[in-house]
Amino acid sequence: MAYFLGVDAGGTKAEFVLGDETRELGRARMATLKRMKTDAPTAEANLQSGLNALREATGLDPRAVTRTCVGTAGETVPLVTDWLRQAFAQYVGGELLLVGDVEIALDSVFAGGRGVLVLAGTGSNVAGRTAAGDVVRAGGWGPALADQGSGHFLGLEGLRRGFLARDEGRSTQLLDAARKFWHLETLESLVEYANANPAPDYSQLAPGVVALADQGDPVARQVVQQGGRDLAMLAGLVIERMRALEEAEFVIPRVAIAGSILERVAGVREAMTQALEHMYAGIQVLREPADPAAGALWRARKGA
């Protein structure tokens, strides 16, 4: 009997799925494995916890695994890939495949077939796969360079637009909400904290921005809607690259979603969908979110 392990290590949580050739045998969710988010001892402890939870749920020793697929953000960054290869070789048997987190999300919906996946959680990324199997991407350059529509974007853009609104004399609760969340007494202390080096985790502010948008704060609503439009723009870039590759055979691809922001924040999801429908008549944006860990298991079964 062959056993396969799929791991979604792309976000602030890591999800493990163990299966045989046809069935899913067990799942476990643990804290992050991302070396860009935490130190090596913590990531290793989280990996051990996830594997131990699978062992308890299934009775299977991870060293009996035939092939593992790990989907992660930063799959081209040596800090990420070197650590993953070393850690999984120590605790898990068999072959290891490392791919992007957006690719395993694509696989969970389209099973190696044609489509577009828009992922927005703490970070964001967009990828599409053509009928010939070519993968094209947009975004995903990290929080300082991209991450449009992500939790990071919502938190940081909420601060930026909050201060701009203050300069313009417009009303918003964004700055007060950020100050209270970080337990800061004054606006000046918020300025100092937000500009610290290293920077704070702006994604922590995203739930507050979303809550204010839902309550009707006009500036917060602009932030949420801008996040959705930015994701649609990236999806449009991917679709046009697919058009160039497929030429006469091109039809508008289906679009799937993944990540905590697109799954849980209706304002971002609806703004993205509306923008895409304006760009491409008849485009289909799937409501059921992708299951990246299941996509990693599918890829582990299939192999390279």
TADABEL-V79660 format. One record per residue. N is the residue number from 1. RES is the residue in one small letter. SS is DSSP state (@ for helix, = for strand, . for the rest). NEAR is the number of other ideal C-beta (glycine too) atoms within 12 Angstrom. D_LAST is the distance of its C-alpha to the last C-alpha in whole Angstrom. Layout:
N&RES&SS&NEAR&D_LAST / N&RES&SS&NEAR&D_LAST
This chain:
1&m&.&13&20 / 2&a&.&21&16 / 3&y&.&34&16 / 4&f&=&42&13 / 5&l&=&52&14 / 6&g&=&47&13 / 7&v&=&52&15 / 8&d&=&49&17 / 9&a&.&49&18 / 10&g&.&47&19 / 11&g&.&42&23 / 12&t&.&32&26 / 13&k&=&29&25 / 14&a&=&46&22 / 15&e&=&41&21 / 16&f&=&48&19 / 17&v&=&43&18 / 18&l&=&42&18 / 19&g&=&33&17 / 20&d&.&23&17 / 21&e&.&17&16 / 22&t&.&13&18 / 23&r&.&16&20 / 24&e&=&29&20 / 25&l&=&26&22 / 26&g&=&30&23 / 27&r&=&28&23 / 28&a&=&32&24 / 29&r&=&25&25 / 30&m&=&31&26 / 31&a&=&24&27 / 32&t&.&35&25 / 33&l&.&45&22 / 34&k&.&39&22 / 35&r&.&31&24 / 36&m&.&29&25 / 37&k&.&31&27 / 38&t&.&25&28 / 39&d&.&16&29 / 40&a&@&22&27 / 41&p&@&13&29 / 42&t&@&21&29 / 43&a&@&30&25 / 44&e&@&26&25 / 45&a&@&21&28 / 46&n&@&34&26 / 47&l&@&39&23 / 48&q&@&26&25 / 49&s&@&24&27 / 50&g&@&41&24 / 51&l&@&36&23 / 52&n&@&21&26 / 53&a&@&25&27 / 54&l&@&40&24 / 55&r&@&26&25 / 56&e&@&17&29 / 57&a&@&20&28 / 58&t&@&26&26 / 59&g&.&13&27 / 60&l&.&28&24 / 61&d&.&19&23 / 62&p&@&36&20 / 63&r&@&18&20 / 64&a&@&25&19 / 65&v&.&39&16 / 66&t&.&27&13 / 67&r&=&33&10 / 68&t&=&45&11 / 69&c&=&46&9 / 70&v&=&48&12 / 71&g&=&51&13 / 72&t&=&46&16 / 73&a&.&50&18 / 74&g&.&34&19 / 75&e&.&32&15 / 76&t&.&17&17 / 77&v&.&20&20 / 78&p&@&15&20 / 79&l&@&22&22 / 80&v&@&32&19 / 81&t&@&27&16 / 82&d&@&18&19 / 83&w&@&32&20 / 84&l&@&39&17 / 85&r&@&23&16 / 86&q&@&21&19 / 87&a&@&34&20 / 88&f&@&38&17 / 89&a&@&21&17 / 90&q&@&18&21 / 91&y&@&32&21 / 92&v&.&38&18 / 93&g&.&22&17 / 94&g&.&24&13 / 95&e&=&24&10 / 96&l&=&35&10 / 97&l&=&37&7 / 98&l&=&38&10 / 99&v&=&39&10 / 100&g&=&40&13 / 101&d&@&51&15 / 102&v&@&50&16 / 103&e&@&44&13 / 104&i&@&48&12 / 105&a&@&52&16 / 106&l&@&47&15 / 107&d&@&40&13 / 108&s&@&38&16 / 109&v&@&38&18 / 110&f&@&32&17 / 111&a&.&22&14 / 112&g&.&24&12 / 113&g&.&23&15 / 114&r&.&32&18 / 115&g&=&42&19 / 116&v&=&48&20 / 117&l&=&52&20 / 118&v&=&55&23 / 119&l&=&53&23 / 120&a&=&50&26 / 121&g&.&43&27 / 122&t&.&36&28 / 123&g&.&45&26 / 124&s&=&51&25 / 125&n&=&50&22 / 126&v&=&52&21 / 127&a&=&47&18 / 128&g&=&46&18 / 129&r&=&36&16 / 130&t&.&29&18 / 131&a&.&21&18 / 132&a&.&17&16 / 133&g&.&19&13 / 134&d&.&17&14 / 135&v&=&30&14 / 136&v&=&34&18 / 137&r&=&32&19 / 138&a&=&32&23 / 139&g&.&37&24 / 140&g&.&40&23 / 141&w&.&22&25 / 142&g&.&24&26 / 143&p&.&32&29 / 144&a&.&14&32 / 145&l&.&13&30 / 146&a&.&26&29 / 147&d&.&36&28 / 148&q&.&41&30 / 149&g&.&49&31 / 150&s&.&46&30 / 151&g&@&41&32 / 152&h&@&40&32 / 153&f&@&44&33 / 154&l&@&54&36 / 155&g&@&39&37 / 156&l&@&35&38 / 157&e&@&37&39 / 158&g&@&45&41 / 159&l&@&41&43 / 160&r&@&27&43 / 161&r&@&35&45 / 162&g&@&38&47 / 163&f&@&24&49 / 164&l&@&19&49 / 165&a&@&27&51 / 166&r&@&21&53 / 167&d&@&13&54 / 168&e&@&13&54 / 169&g&.&8&56 / 170&r&.&19&54 / 171&s&.&17&54 / 172&t&.&33&51 / 173&q&.&27&50 / 174&l&@&44&47 / 175&l&@&38&48 / 176&d&@&27&50 / 177&a&@&31&47 / 178&a&@&38&45 / 179&r&@&26&48 / 180&k&@&19&49 / 181&f&@&29&45 / 182&w&.&26&45 / 183&h&.&12&49 / 184&l&.&21&50 / 185&e&.&13&54 / 186&t&.&15&54 / 187&l&@&20&53 / 188&e&@&13&53 / 189&s&@&18&51 / 190&l&@&29&48 / 191&v&@&19&48 / 192&e&@&16&48 / 193&y&@&27&45 / 194&a&@&30&43 / 195&n&.&17&44 / 196&a&.&15&43 / 197&n&.&8&41 / 198&p&.&10&38 / 199&a&.&17&38 / 200&p&.&24&38 / 201&d&.&23&35 / 202&y&@&35&36 / 203&s&@&36&34 / 204&q&@&25&36 / 205&l&@&39&39 / 206&a&@&45&37 / 207&p&@&25&38 / 208&g&@&34&42 / 209&v&@&47&41 / 210&v&@&34&40 / 211&a&@&24&43 / 212&l&@&36&45 / 213&a&@&36&44 / 214&d&@&18&44 / 215&q&.&19&48 / 216&g&.&16&48 / 217&d&.&29&48 / 218&p&@&21&48 / 219&v&@&34&46 / 220&a&@&42&44 / 221&r&@&32&43 / 222&q&@&29&43 / 223&v&@&44&40 / 224&v&@&46&38 / 225&q&@&32&38 / 226&q&@&30&37 / 227&g&@&45&34 / 228&g&@&42&33 / 229&r&@&29&34 / 230&d&@&34&32 / 231&l&@&52&29 / 232&a&@&41&30 / 233&m&@&28&31 / 234&l&@&42&27 / 235&a&@&48&26 / 236&g&@&31&28 / 237&l&@&28&27 / 238&v&@&41&23 / 239&i&@&37&25 / 240&e&@&23&27 / 241&r&@&26&24 / 242&m&@&36&22 / 243&r&@&23&26 / 244&a&@&17&26 / 245&l&@&23&23 / 246&e&@&23&24 / 247&e&@&13&27 / 248&a&@&9&29 / 249&e&@&14&27 / 250&f&.&20&26 / 251&v&.&19&27 / 252&i&.&26&28 / 253&p&.&40&24 / 254&r&.&30&24 / 255&v&=&44&24 / 256&a&=&41&23 / 257&i&=&47&24 / 258&a&=&49&23 / 259&g&.&47&24 / 260&s&@&31&28 / 261&i&@&44&30 / 262&l&@&44&29 / 263&e&@&26&29 / 264&r&@&23&32 / 265&v&.&37&34 / 266&a&@&22&36 / 267&g&@&35&37 / 268&v&@&45&34 / 269&r&@&36&32 / 270&e&@&25&35 / 271&a&@&34&36 / 272&m&@&43&33 / 273&t&@&29&33 / 274&q&@&21&36 / 275&a&@&29&35 / 276&l&@&37&32 / 277&e&@&21&35 / 278&h&@&17&37 / 279&m&@&24&35 / 280&y&.&27&33 / 281&a&.&9&36 / 282&g&.&14&34 / 283&i&.&27&31 / 284&q&.&21&29 / 285&v&=&35&28 / 286&l&.&27&27 / 287&r&.&17&29 / 288&e&.&15&27 / 289&p&.&29&25 / 290&a&.&41&21 / 291&d&.&30&20 / 292&p&@&49&17 / 293&a&@&44&17 / 294&a&@&33&16 / 295&g&@&45&13 / 296&a&@&46&12 / 297&l&@&43&12 / 298&w&@&38&11 / 299&r&@&40&8 / 300&a&@&42&8 / 301&r&@&34&9 / 302&k&@&22&7 / 303&g&.&18&4 / 304&a&.&12&0
